[in-house]
Amino acid sequence: MDSDSSFLSTSKRLQKNIALTSYNTLGVEAIAPLFVEITDRDQLPELSENGFFDNTTPVILGGGSNVLFFGDPKNPVVKISIPGIEVVKENHNHVWVKAGGGVNWHHLVSWCVEKGFGGIENLALIPGTVGAAPIQNIGAYGTELDQVFRELEGYIIADQKFETFQKEECKFAYRDSIFKRELKGEVIVTSVTLKLDKKPHQIADSYYSLQQYFEDHQVTNPSINDVYNAVISIRKSKLPDPSLLSNAGSFFKNPVVNQETFRGLKSGYPDIPSYPMDDGEVKIPAGWLIEKAGWKGRRVGNVGTYENQALVIVNHGNATGREIYDHAMKIQSDVSKKFGIKLAPEVNVIE
């Protein structure tokens, strides 16, 4: 663009120098040079036609729950707020639910559970939007998005067109997808379609904390509502509400190691928790590693590690992106020194 003046005159939606504090759950202060909120998919081609995406890779924001602004972003910020939830197909056993990229994820889970559609109840209360869910391949309590995902519609910025991505094209992996690798920053997710179960539901209740909850509450044959309520209760007991204590949820991914590495860790730490993976590797809770490295509940200036869950880094007030990042890197370094495992951030750091 020849400065942004020509585009500003053609779109009242575009704003300059917008504070992003309320648009990220870590509550970090940052200023967007240009900012636009998208409430309809057809607004994206309009942006392209007016040169908004020329020679720049925009910062795409959903709920801002998986973002750390290291400083003021250099590129324009696009906030996706596309609404809508609808059933687009169904048969005797399954239902296909399509949701707009800006729909609050937990709202979608609640809507589906209320309708009796099973498959994502274990993913209740995960912060963020529907559009961000496949990028991260979100997961919790024994369920991952790719288990119910069918397709998404995305706007290809460079090609200025919409394209549908089927499950296999998304290259899902643990907290990963093609949209975090080869296509990072190149696709804006406008809608997601999931294939969910009607009765009888396939209940995923093998996760230890779920089993403990059902035992404590004398639930012997859990329904999707039981799982939904259990997950909400467990998450609330472990994770701080971002509206009360700024955080981005899990800051690091749970590391996955091979059997040889795990046996070495097990010999030194017999009580180390673990979860076997389908490919024979082993997932280890990052929160346990961080706690054993001495960081649970520890505060340094404006930044701290949450007292009830060491995997969560919190902003106690006025922390900068650099302060939060430095805190995380110190945790990463100490865990590496103690266990020989380098934790990978789950949060997307934007410079």
HELIX and SHEET records of a PDB file:
HELIX    1   1 SER A    5  LEU A    8  1                                   4    
HELIX    2   2 THR A   21  TYR A   23  5                                   3    
HELIX    3   3 GLN A   43  GLU A   49  1                                   7    
HELIX    4   4 TRP A  105  LYS A  115  1                                  11    
HELIX    5   5 GLU A  121  LEU A  123  5                                   3    
HELIX    6   6 VAL A  130  ALA A  132  5                                   3    
HELIX    7   7 ALA A  133  GLN A  136  1                                   4    
HELIX    8   8 LEU A  145  GLN A  147  5                                   3    
HELIX    9   9 LYS A  167  CYS A  170  5                                   4    
HELIX   10  10 ILE A  178  LYS A  180  5                                   3    
HELIX   11  11 TYR A  208  ASP A  216  1                                   9    
HELIX   12  12 ILE A  224  LYS A  238  1                                  15    
HELIX   13  13 GLN A  259  GLY A  268  1                                  10    
HELIX   14  14 ALA A  286  LYS A  292  1                                   7    
HELIX   15  15 GLY A  321  PHE A  339  1                                  19    
SHEET    1   A 4 GLN A  15  ALA A  19  0                                        
SHEET    2   A 4 ILE A  31  ILE A  38 -1                                        
SHEET    3   A 4 VAL A  77  ILE A  80  1                                        
SHEET    4   A 4 VAL A  59  LEU A  61  1                                        
SHEET    1   B 2 VAL A  67  PHE A  69  0                                        
SHEET    2   B 2 ASN A 348  ILE A 350  1                                        
SHEET    1   C 5 ILE A  85  GLU A  90  0                                        
SHEET    2   C 5 HIS A  94  GLY A 100 -1                                        
SHEET    3   C 5 VAL A 187  ASP A 197 -1                                        
SHEET    4   C 5 PHE A 149  ILE A 156 -1                                        
SHEET    5   C 5 LYS A 161  GLN A 166 -1                                        
SHEET    1   D 2 GLY A 139  ALA A 140  0                                        
SHEET    2   D 2 THR A 143  GLU A 144 -1                                        
SHEET    1   E 4 SER A 246  SER A 250  0                                        
SHEET    2   E 4 VAL A 312  ASN A 315 -1                                        
SHEET    3   E 4 VAL A 303  THR A 305 -1                                        
SHEET    4   E 4 ARG A 299  VAL A 300 -1                                        
SHEET    1   F 3 VAL A 256  VAL A 257  0                                        
SHEET    2   F 3 VAL A 282  LYS A 283 -1                                        
SHEET    3   F 3 TYR A 275  PRO A 276 -1                                        
END                                                                             
